[in-house]
Amino acid sequence: MIGPVESHSVASAQRLFDTNFFGVVRLIREVFPDMKRRRQGHIVVMSSVLGLQGLFFNDFYCASKFAVEGFCESLALQALKFGVNISLIEPGPVTSEFERKLYEGVDNMDLSGVDKETQDLFRGLYMDYSRDVFTALGQSPEEVAEHAMRIIASENPPFRYQTNSFYTPITTLKHADPSGILPLNAFHQMIFQHDRLFKASLSLLKMLQWRKRRDLDHSRGPSEGEAGSPR
């Protein structure tokens, strides 16, 4: 659910929250009481780096993931008292059907009630930016699943776990300045004033991602890299 805030109804935002936030709440309400009785359990929640860092034209989506993060962070304190762990897995962009459907949705979006400057920012600047980021930093669903399996099998699971290390400096930037001005200014300059440098940086990151995946495939060996082989 991306785009200018004026292009979405409150009802559509509520549907998004019903899935992304209240779906998590409903499931945890079902399993948590029994885990507390047994004094054992591990709840693994699929969150997002956008639950830590806002992104323009992702207002409602970020809000739903921020809600997940706040809910789980609060509940984790109680859970620990009962021997239950909660882990938030925070992927960045994932290259899947999700991405394709996102672009199809933009093509059919009604922006008639949105001012021209905002329309240009969204359809031009933001969509180009989005495609570049997915191309440079997007992970496969299999990569995210492997990270999730590590957390599920961990004897001492972390509370938060980012699957894409390239996002760690971005998400930690906001903690460097309690006023919040530093990250806002940094992103504003990066996107609106130094976009060429930003695109060049994405090209470099794309190369680093390729080398990382190549090295990972080599480390697995030929038998593990074959199609259909278990990982």
DRENNUVEX-779128 format. One record per residue (C-alpha): residue in three letters; x, y, z. Coordinates in steps of 0.1 Angstrom, whole numbers, padded with zeros to 4 digits, always signed. Layout:
N
alaXYZ/...
//
This chain:
231
met+0000+0000+0000/ile+0021+0028-0013/gly+0014+0062-0027/pro+0003+0097-0016/val-0018+0096+0016/glu-0046+0114-0002/ser-0050+0086-0026/his-0060+0060+0000/ser-0092+0058+0021/val-0092+0053+0058/ala-0111+0020+0052/ser-0083+0007+0030/ala-0058+0017+0057/gln-0079-0002+0082/arg-0078-0033+0060/leu-0040-0031+0058/phe-0038-0029+0096/asp-0062-0058+0099/thr-0037-0080+0081/asn-0003-0066+0091/phe-0010-0058+0127/phe-0042-0074+0140/gly-0034-0106+0122/val-0002-0108+0143/val-0022-0099+0175/arg-0049-0126+0168/leu-0023-0153+0164/ile-0002-0143+0194/arg-0034-0142+0216/glu-0040-0179+0206/val-0005-0193+0214/phe+0008-0170+0242/pro-0013-0183+0271/asp-0002-0219+0266/met+0034-0209+0263/lys+0031-0190+0296/arg+0016-0221+0313/arg+0045-0242+0300/arg+0071-0215+0308/gln+0086-0222+0274/gly+0081-0210+0238/his+0094-0189+0209/ile+0072-0165+0189/val+0088-0154+0156/val+0071-0124+0139/met+0078-0113+0103/ser+0083-0075+0106/ser+0103-0052+0083/val+0130-0026+0084/leu+0101-0002+0076/gly+0090-0009+0111/leu+0121+0009+0123/gln+0126+0035+0096/gly+0099+0055+0078/leu+0100+0057+0040/phe+0082+0084+0020/phe+0050+0072+0001/asn+0049+0042+0024/asp+0031+0060+0052/phe+0004+0034+0060/tyr+0026+0004+0055/cys+0053+0018+0078/ala+0027+0026+0104/ser+0014-0010+0104/lys+0049-0024+0109/phe+0058+0002+0135/ala+0026-0010+0153/val+0039-0046+0151/glu+0073-0035+0165/gly+0058-0016+0194/phe+0033-0043+0203/cys+0060-0070+0203/glu+0086-0049+0222/ser+0061-0042+0249/leu+0049-0079+0251/ala+0085-0092+0251/leu+0091-0079+0286/gln+0062-0099+0300/ala+0071-0129+0278/leu+0107-0131+0293/lys+0092-0133+0328/phe+0075-0166+0316/gly+0105-0180+0298/val+0091-0171+0263/asn+0111-0155+0236/ile+0098-0131+0209/ser+0119-0125+0178/leu+0112-0098+0151/ile+0126-0107+0117/glu+0131-0075+0097/pro+0138-0079+0060/gly+0144-0051+0036/pro+0131-0054+0000/val+0123-0089-0012/thr+0121-0097-0049/ser+0089-0117-0054/glu+0054-0115-0067/phe+0049-0088-0040/glu+0071-0064-0060/arg+0053-0071-0094/lys+0019-0066-0079/leu+0030-0034-0063/tyr+0040-0019-0097/glu+0007-0032-0112/gly-0012-0014-0085/val+0006+0019-0092/asp-0003+0017-0129/asn-0040+0014-0119/met-0039+0039-0091/asp-0064+0069-0091/leu-0044+0100-0084/ser-0070+0125-0096/gly-0073+0140-0061/val-0036+0145-0057/asp-0017+0177-0067/lys+0005+0176-0097/glu+0038+0181-0079/thr+0031+0152-0055/gln+0020+0130-0085/asp+0053+0137-0102/leu+0073+0129-0071/phe+0055+0096-0067/arg+0053+0083-0103/gly+0087+0097-0113/leu+0112+0101-0085/tyr+0098+0075-0060/met+0090+0047-0085/asp+0125+0050-0101/tyr+0140+0050-0066/ser+0120+0020-0056/arg+0130-0001-0087/asp+0167+0008-0082/val+0165-0002-0045/phe+0148-0036-0053/thr+0174-0043-0080/ala+0204-0033-0059/leu+0193-0046-0024/gly+0164-0070-0030/gln+0168-0105-0014/ser+0151-0136-0026/pro+0124-0153-0005/glu+0147-0182+0000/glu+0174-0160+0015/val+0149-0145+0040/ala+0136-0181+0048/glu+0172-0192+0056/his+0176-0163+0080/ala+0142-0171+0096/met+0153-0208+0101/arg+0184-0196+0119/ile+0163-0176+0143/ile+0138-0204+0149/ala+0166-0229+0156/ser+0187-0205+0178/glu+0192-0214+0214/asn+0195-0178+0224/pro+0173-0160+0198/pro+0176-0122+0194/phe+0147-0099+0198/arg+0154-0081+0165/tyr+0171-0095+0135/gln+0177-0078+0102/thr+0181-0101+0072/asn+0199-0075+0051/ser+0230-0060+0067/phe+0231-0031+0042/tyr+0202-0016+0061/thr+0218-0016+0096/pro+0236+0018+0092/ile+0203+0033+0080/thr+0182+0020+0109/thr+0208+0030+0135/leu+0211+0065+0122/lys+0179+0076+0139/his+0193+0067+0173/ala+0223+0090+0169/asp+0201+0121+0173/pro+0172+0121+0198/ser+0156+0151+0180/gly+0152+0130+0148/ile+0165+0159+0126/leu+0197+0141+0116/pro+0181+0111+0098/leu+0154+0133+0082/asn+0179+0157+0068/ala+0202+0129+0057/phe+0174+0112+0037/his+0161+0145+0024/gln+0195+0154+0010/met+0201+0119-0003/ile+0169+0117-0022/phe+0162+0152-0033/gln+0196+0169-0035/his+0222+0142-0042/asp+0202+0117-0062/arg+0231+0110-0086/leu+0254+0100-0057/phe+0226+0079-0043/lys+0221+0060-0076/ala+0259+0055-0078/ser+0259+0041-0043/leu+0231+0017-0052/ser+0252+0005-0082/leu+0281-0002-0058/leu+0258-0020-0034/lys+0244-0041-0062/met+0279-0053-0071/leu+0286-0061-0034/gln+0254-0081-0031/trp+0263-0101-0062/arg+0297-0109-0048/lys+0282-0118-0015/arg+0258-0143-0031/arg+0285-0157-0054/asp+0307-0163-0024/leu+0278-0179-0005/asp+0270-0202-0034/his+0307-0213-0036/ser+0308-0220+0002/arg+0277-0242-0001/gly+0295-0264-0026/pro+0282-0279-0059/ser+0258-0303-0044/glu+0240-0277-0023/gly+0238-0253-0053/glu+0219-0278-0075/ala+0183-0271-0083/gly+0160-0289-0059/ser+0187-0296-0033/pro+0178-0289+0003/arg+0195-0259+0019/
//
